[in-house]
Amino acid sequence: MKSIILCADDFGQNHEINEGILALVKKERLSGVSCMTTGPLWQEGGEALKHYLASSPSKNIGVGLHFNLTFGTLFSRPSASLPSWILRTHLRHIPKEEIKRECITQLQAFQNIMGHPPHFIDGHEHIHQLPGIGEILFSLYEEKQIPNTTYVRHCFTEKGPFALKRWILNGVGARQFHEKVQQRKIPHNTSFAGIYDFSPSRNYQQLFQRFCEDSASSGLIMCHPALLSQDETDPIRNARYNEYLYLDSDSFLKDFQGYHQLSCPLGEACLG
């Protein structure tokens, strides 16, 4: 049976995201939650998530850090748009020490609430894979500020729909990041899926079936479920709700019955 990590991103960003993800965790529909510790609802959501997991020790959920440089208010530096970071990292013109301090602060904010280091680390808008930023992440592993049991998400993929988006993601850093993670023998997912354009008109059930087919065992599928939000600053709020409705449905259970949920909290099965 193929094992798959089904990970929900952006926990902490707003109330609807937190409530949608928590509802799916309680129904055992997810195996990973990626937490944005700079999000305005992180402390409230993180404490609720911690309380639920503590009261349900049989629930084996991986909880990780969704490292953020592109959304909202950060701890120690202004956020910037993803296109801006892509340009700056490829010109090798980034404030490395500031980014390192920000990452350490976000890691500490995670541990302050959850009481343990993150089971895994990834990046909002895949920011952690860009040249220079990935090297900062690797340095934190070398300095033991990130434990070697914390697995890292890579987003390199040669399979799946939306070939142009995959090609761009691979080209701006995912391919090289994947190679470097392998060279350093850092635990990581064996494959990556979940890429699409977030159009609310997409049939998410069909997309999800394709994501499962394309995944290797110990592969990771990212998702972005949430309750229905009126927050017009969130451009994918309707797609989030579509994902939530599917993951909460009996159709999801039927589609996923041939697979095994893998939380991989310590990375032992994720050395791809």
C-alpha positions in Angstrom: 0.0 0.0 0.0 1.4 3.4 -1.0 2.0 5.7 2.0 1.3 9.4 1.4 1.8 12.5 3.6 -1.2 14.8 3.2 -0.1 18.1 4.6 -2.3 21.2 5.0 -0.5 24.6 4.7 -0.9 28.1 6.2 -2.2 27.2 9.6 -2.2 30.4 11.6 -3.0 32.7 8.7 -6.7 33.3 9.6 -9.6 31.9 11.6 -11.2 30.1 8.7 -7.9 28.3 7.8 -7.4 27.3 11.4 -10.9 26.0 11.9 -11.0 24.1 8.6 -7.6 22.4 9.3 -8.5 21.5 12.9 -11.8 20.0 11.8 -10.0 17.8 9.3 -7.3 16.8 11.8 -10.1 15.7 14.2 -11.7 13.6 11.5 -8.2 12.0 10.7 -8.3 13.4 7.1 -4.7 15.0 7.4 -1.3 13.7 8.4 0.6 17.0 8.5 -0.1 20.6 9.5 2.3 23.3 8.4 2.2 26.3 10.7 2.8 30.0 9.9 4.1 31.3 13.1 4.0 34.9 11.8 0.3 34.6 11.2 -2.1 36.7 13.3 -3.9 33.6 14.5 -0.9 31.4 15.2 -0.9 31.6 19.0 -4.6 30.9 19.3 -4.6 28.2 16.7 -1.4 26.6 17.8 -2.6 26.3 21.4 -5.9 24.7 20.2 -3.9 22.3 18.0 -1.5 21.4 20.8 -4.4 20.9 23.2 -6.2 18.5 20.8 -3.1 16.5 20.1 -2.2 16.2 23.8 -5.7 15.0 24.6 -5.6 12.5 21.7 -2.2 10.8 22.0 -3.1 8.1 19.5 -3.3 10.8 16.7 0.0 10.7 14.9 0.1 14.1 13.2 3.3 15.7 11.9 3.3 19.4 12.8 5.9 21.7 11.1 7.0 25.2 10.4 5.7 27.0 7.3 8.7 29.5 7.0 7.4 32.8 5.8 9.1 35.8 4.1 6.3 36.9 1.8 3.1 37.3 3.8 2.0 39.9 6.3 4.1 41.1 9.2 7.3 39.3 10.1 9.2 39.3 13.4 12.4 41.0 12.4 12.2 42.3 8.8 9.6 43.5 6.3 8.0 40.8 4.1 8.4 41.1 0.4 6.6 39.6 -2.7 7.7 36.3 -4.1 8.7 37.9 -7.5 10.9 40.3 -5.5 12.6 37.4 -3.7 13.1 35.4 -6.9 14.9 38.3 -8.4 17.0 39.1 -5.4 18.0 35.5 -4.8 19.0 34.9 -8.4 21.1 38.1 -8.3 22.7 36.8 -5.1 21.6 40.0 -3.3 19.9 39.0 -0.1 20.4 40.0 3.6 21.5 36.5 4.8 21.9 37.4 8.5 18.5 39.0 8.6 16.9 36.0 7.0 18.7 33.7 9.3 17.5 35.6 12.4 14.0 35.6 11.0 14.0 31.9 10.5 15.4 31.3 14.0 12.7 33.5 15.5 10.0 31.7 13.6 11.4 28.4 14.8 11.4 29.6 18.4 7.8 30.9 18.0 6.8 27.4 16.9 8.5 25.7 19.8 7.2 28.2 22.4 3.6 27.0 21.5 4.0 23.4 20.6 6.7 22.6 23.1 9.0 20.7 20.7 10.9 21.5 17.5 9.0 21.2 14.2 8.6 17.7 12.8 9.3 19.2 9.4 10.0 22.5 7.7 8.8 24.0 4.4 8.2 27.5 3.1 5.2 29.7 2.3 5.1 30.0 -1.5 8.1 27.6 -1.4 10.4 30.4 -0.4 12.8 28.0 1.4 14.0 26.6 -2.0 15.3 29.8 -3.5 19.1 30.1 -4.0 20.7 31.5 -0.9 17.7 31.0 1.3 18.1 27.2 1.0 21.7 27.6 2.1 20.6 29.5 5.2 18.3 26.6 6.0 21.1 24.1 5.6 23.4 26.1 7.9 20.8 25.9 10.6 20.8 22.1 10.3 24.6 22.2 10.5 24.5 24.4 13.6 21.9 22.0 15.2 19.4 24.8 15.5 17.2 22.5 13.4 17.4 18.9 14.6 18.5 16.3 12.1 15.2 14.5 12.8 13.3 17.4 11.2 12.5 16.6 7.6 12.4 19.2 4.9 9.9 19.5 2.1 11.2 19.7 -1.4 8.9 20.6 -4.2 10.7 19.2 -7.2 8.5 17.2 -9.5 8.4 16.0 -13.1 4.9 14.5 -12.9 1.4 16.0 -12.6 -0.8 18.5 -14.2 0.0 22.2 -14.8 3.3 21.6 -16.5 4.2 25.3 -16.9 3.8 26.0 -13.2 5.9 22.9 -12.4 8.5 24.0 -14.8 8.8 27.4 -13.3 8.9 26.0 -9.7 11.6 23.6 -10.7 13.6 26.3 -12.6 13.6 28.9 -9.8 15.1 26.6 -7.3 13.2 23.3 -6.6 15.5 21.1 -8.7 18.7 22.4 -7.2 17.3 22.4 -3.7 16.3 18.7 -4.1 19.8 17.8 -5.2 21.3 19.6 -2.2 19.0 18.0 0.3 19.9 14.6 -1.1 23.6 15.4 -1.0 23.3 16.4 2.7 21.2 13.4 3.6 18.6 15.5 5.2 15.3 13.6 5.6 12.8 14.6 3.0 9.7 13.6 1.1 10.2 11.2 -1.8 7.9 13.0 -4.2 5.8 16.2 -4.2 2.3 16.9 -5.6 -0.5 19.4 -5.1 0.4 22.0 -7.7 -2.5 23.7 -9.5 -3.7 27.2 -10.3 -6.1 27.5 -7.4 -9.0 28.3 -9.7 -12.3 27.7 -7.8 -13.7 26.2 -11.0 -11.3 23.3 -10.9 -12.6 19.8 -10.0 -10.5 19.3 -7.0 -11.5 15.6 -6.6 -10.1 14.8 -10.1 -6.9 16.8 -9.3 -6.5 15.0 -6.0 -6.9 11.6 -7.7 -4.1 12.6 -10.1 -1.9 13.8 -7.2 -2.3 10.4 -5.5 -1.5 8.5 -8.7 1.7 10.6 -9.3 3.0 10.2 -5.8 5.7 7.8 -4.8 5.5 6.0 -1.5 6.4 8.4 1.3 5.5 11.2 -1.1 3.9 14.4 0.0 0.7 16.1 -1.2 0.2 19.7 -0.1 -3.3 21.1 0.3 -4.8 24.4 1.5 -8.2 23.6 3.1 -10.2 26.2 5.0 -13.8 27.1 5.9 -15.5 29.7 3.7 -13.9 33.1 4.2 -14.9 36.6 3.2 -11.3 37.8 3.4 -10.8 39.5 0.0 -7.1 39.8 0.7 -6.8 36.0 0.3 -6.8 35.3 -3.4 -7.3 31.6 -3.0 -10.1 31.6 -0.4 -12.6 30.0 -2.7 -10.2 27.3 -3.8 -9.4 26.6 -0.1 -13.1 26.1 0.6 -13.4 23.7 -2.4 -10.5 21.7 -1.0 -12.1 21.6 2.5 -15.4 20.3 1.1 -13.7 17.5 -0.7 -11.4 16.5 2.1 -14.4 16.5 4.5 -16.5 14.3 2.1 -17.2 10.6 1.8 -15.7 10.9 -1.7 -12.3 11.6 -0.3 -12.5 8.5 2.0 -13.4 6.4 -1.0 -10.7 7.8 -3.2 -8.0 7.5 -0.5 -8.9 4.0 0.8 -6.1 2.4 -1.3 -3.5 4.6 0.4 -2.0 4.8 3.9 -1.6 8.2 5.7 2.0 8.8 6.7 2.7 11.5 9.2 6.4 10.8 9.3 7.0 13.0 12.4 10.6 12.1 12.8 11.6 11.7 9.2 12.6 8.0 9.5 10.6 7.0 6.5 11.2 10.1 4.4 14.8 9.8 3.3 13.9 9.9 -0.4 
